[in-house]
């Protein structure tokens, strides 16, 4: 009873879900330093820091003050996004409110107003609520499934195998 377009859409969604799962398996194999580089690369592919020389950087491995990377948002450096990249050992693990509070403290130490906490895992309800209710600091939380969807959308870690045009 499905139209050919509905079958094509369902198949595409299935292929994308399988790719996302395979992609997460590969991301989980990365070292923590490689994961931090991947996150900065993803943000640059998404258009953050567009046109800015050395727009994105990964901070030093030790004594980074809880900040794993920085993306410059404008040419003169008035605005930056500070990044915490937390790679968990299993995608079903949960990042709780204390980790987000610690990151917010690191942001305040940098006098930063924008933060991105990105993980291969999930966030607890408390972590999500805490990030939503911050005053003066904006912290965006990106969990594993969203991470792989963004990687696929912005061609990070994937390549195009086939393109189909549906014409009317």
N, C-alpha and C positions, 0 to 999 in steps of 0.2 A: 504494500500500500504506500510505500515511500516513493517520492519522486527521485529521479537521478541526482538532483541537487542535494536533497536531504541525505542520500546515501554518501555522496561525496563529502558533505560537511561532517557527517558522523565519522567517516573514515579519516578525514583530516584531523579531527579532534583526537581520535585514537592514536594516530601516528605521533601527534604532538605530545600526548601524555606519555607515550613510550619513550620518546626522545628526551623529555624532561627527566624521566626516571634514570635513563642512561647517563644523562648529563650530570645529575646529582651524584651518581656513582663515581664519575670521573672527578668531580669537584672534591669529593670526600677523600680522594687519593692524594690531593695536593698537600704540600707542606703549608704551615701557617703563613710563611712569607710569600709563597706562591698564591695563596688564597687572597692575601691582602693586595697583591699586585693585580689579581683578577678583578677584585672589587673596584679598584681605581680605574682599571681599563674599561670596565662596564660603564662606569659613570661618564667617562670621556666619550665612549661610543653613544651614550644616550644624549650627548650634546652639552653636558656640563663643561664649563671652561672652554667652550668653543672659541677658537681663534686666539687663545692666550698662550704665550710661550711658557712652557713648563707648567701647564694648567693643573696637572695632578701629580702628587707625589706620595710615596709610601714613607712613613716615618721610620727612624732607626728601630731595630728590633728590640733593644733593651732601653730602659729609661725613657719610654715614649710618652709617659704621663697619661696612659690610657687612650691615646689617640694613635690609630694605625695608619691613617692617611688624611690628606688634605686636598680639596679641590678648590681652586680659585674660581670665583664666579664672575669677576670683572677684571678688566685690564689693569686697574690701579691697585687692586688688592683690598678694596673696601669691604668685600664680603667673601667669606670662605665657608665651605662645608667641611666639618670635621667628621671623620669616619672611625667607627669601631667595627672591625670585621671579626666575628666570632665563629670559628669553625668548630662545630661539635663533632663527636665521633659517631653519632647516630642521628639520622634525620628525625627520629621520633622523640628526641630529647627536648627539653623546654628551657628557655632562658627566662629567668624570673626577674621580678621587680628589683632585687638588690643589684643585679648587673646593670640595669638601666640607671639606677640611682648613682652608681659608681661612675658611669659614663657621663651623666649630667654633671657630676662633680668635676670630672676632667674637663668638660666644656667650660665650666665656670672658671677653672684655673687658666684657661686660654682666653677668657672674656669672649667666648664664642656664643653666637645666638642660634646657630644651625648645626644640627648633628644628624648623622645617619648611622643607625645601628643595624648591621646586616649580618644574618646568621644562616647557617645551613639547617638549623633546627626550627622550632616553633617558639612563640612567645606565650607566656602565661597570661591569663586574664588580668592579673594584677599589674604585670609589666605594660600591657596595652593601655589599661586605664591610667596608669601613672604618666605614660608618655603623652596621652591625650589631654591631661589636665595640667601640664606645665605652664607656668606664667613667665613670659619673657624669653624663653628658649623653646625652639621648635626642634623636636626629635622625631624623626621618621623611623619606623621599625619595618624592616623587610625580612620576612621569613623565607625558608628554603624554597617552597613552591613558587613564591613570587620571584625569587632570585633566578630560578631556572627559566621561568616565563620571560623575564626581562632579557636574559642571555639569548634565548631563542629569537625574541622580537628584534634585538639589536645585533644579531649575528656575532655573538661572542662565544667562541668555543664550538661553533657549529658551522656547517657549510650547506649551501643550497644544492640539493640533489636533483630535483625536478621542479619545473614551473609549468602549471597548467593555466591556460587562459580560457575562461568560460565566457562565450559571447552570446549576445542576444540580438 
